[in-house]
Amino acid sequence: MRLRRREPGLPSFRRQHPVGPYVLDFYCSAARLCIEVDGYTHLTEDRPERDARRDAHLHRLGIRVMRYAAATVLADPDGISASILETADELAAQAPPP
């Protein structure tokens, strides 16, 4: 994914960032934004309920979660990345200073 590029003026994302008992796929601390890229297994067994509990926990911590199907990311990586970066910019502008 194109979120790990470090370019001036763009939000910075970390991959596999730990938050409490969870490890986030991508996290932008300035925007308090978590990006999850979900494969097919996130639709099976108890995974949707576990994801919902995890999202609720992150929400209580003030972290916004955006989930994308892996197939969608693979089909349009540039479009998805642009959308995520735009959202991160907006959220970072609204966030109180650390």
C-alpha positions as CSV (number, residue, x, y, z in Angstrom):
1,M,0.0,0.0,0.0
2,R,1.2,3.5,-0.7
3,L,0.6,4.9,2.8
4,R,4.1,4.2,4.0
5,R,5.7,6.7,1.6
6,R,7.3,9.5,3.6
7,E,6.8,12.7,1.7
8,P,6.7,16.3,3.0
9,G,3.2,17.5,3.5
10,L,1.6,14.0,3.5
11,P,0.3,12.3,6.6
12,S,2.6,9.6,7.9
13,F,1.4,6.1,8.5
14,R,3.0,3.3,10.5
15,R,2.4,-0.4,9.6
16,Q,1.6,-3.0,12.3
17,H,1.2,-0.4,15.0
18,P,0.2,-1.8,18.5
19,V,-2.7,-0.2,20.4
20,G,-3.6,-2.1,23.6
21,P,-4.3,-5.7,22.7
22,Y,-4.6,-5.0,19.0
23,V,-2.2,-4.5,16.1
24,L,-3.4,-2.1,13.5
25,D,-2.6,-2.6,9.8
26,F,-1.8,1.1,9.3
27,Y,-2.0,4.0,11.8
28,C,-1.6,7.7,11.4
29,S,-1.1,9.3,14.8
30,A,-1.6,12.9,13.7
31,A,-5.1,12.0,12.4
32,R,-5.8,9.3,14.9
33,L,-6.8,7.1,11.9
34,C,-6.5,3.3,11.6
35,I,-6.7,1.6,8.2
36,E,-7.6,-2.0,8.1
37,V,-7.2,-4.1,5.0
38,D,-9.4,-7.2,5.4
39,G,-9.1,-10.4,3.5
40,Y,-11.9,-13.0,3.0
41,T,-11.4,-14.4,6.5
42,H,-12.9,-11.3,8.0
43,L,-16.3,-12.4,6.7
44,T,-16.2,-15.9,8.2
45,E,-17.0,-17.4,11.6
46,D,-16.9,-15.0,14.5
47,R,-14.6,-12.5,12.8
48,P,-17.2,-9.8,12.0
49,E,-18.2,-9.7,15.7
50,R,-14.5,-9.6,16.8
51,D,-13.8,-6.8,14.3
52,A,-16.9,-4.9,15.7
53,R,-15.6,-5.2,19.3
54,R,-12.1,-4.0,18.2
55,D,-13.5,-1.1,16.3
56,A,-15.6,-0.1,19.3
57,H,-12.6,-0.2,21.5
58,L,-10.6,1.9,19.1
59,H,-13.5,4.4,18.8
60,R,-13.5,4.8,22.6
61,L,-9.8,5.7,22.4
62,G,-10.7,8.4,19.8
63,I,-9.3,6.4,16.9
64,R,-11.3,6.4,13.7
65,V,-11.3,3.0,11.7
66,M,-11.6,2.7,8.0
67,R,-11.9,-0.8,6.6
68,Y,-11.2,-1.9,3.1
69,A,-11.6,-5.3,1.4
70,A,-8.2,-6.5,0.2
71,A,-9.6,-7.1,-3.3
72,T,-10.7,-3.5,-3.5
73,V,-7.3,-2.2,-2.5
74,L,-5.6,-4.5,-5.1
75,A,-8.1,-3.3,-7.8
76,D,-7.5,0.4,-7.2
77,P,-4.5,1.0,-4.9
78,D,-3.9,4.6,-6.1
79,G,-7.6,5.6,-5.7
80,I,-7.9,4.0,-2.2
81,S,-4.6,5.6,-1.1
82,A,-5.7,9.0,-2.3
83,S,-9.0,8.7,-0.5
84,I,-7.2,7.6,2.7
85,L,-4.7,10.4,2.5
86,E,-7.4,13.0,2.0
87,T,-9.3,11.7,5.0
88,A,-6.1,11.7,7.1
89,D,-5.4,15.3,6.1
90,E,-8.9,16.4,7.1
91,L,-8.8,14.6,10.4
92,A,-5.3,15.8,11.3
93,A,-6.4,19.4,10.6
94,Q,-9.3,18.9,13.1
95,A,-7.2,17.1,15.8
96,P,-6.1,18.9,18.9
97,P,-2.4,19.2,19.3
98,P,-0.7,16.2,21.0
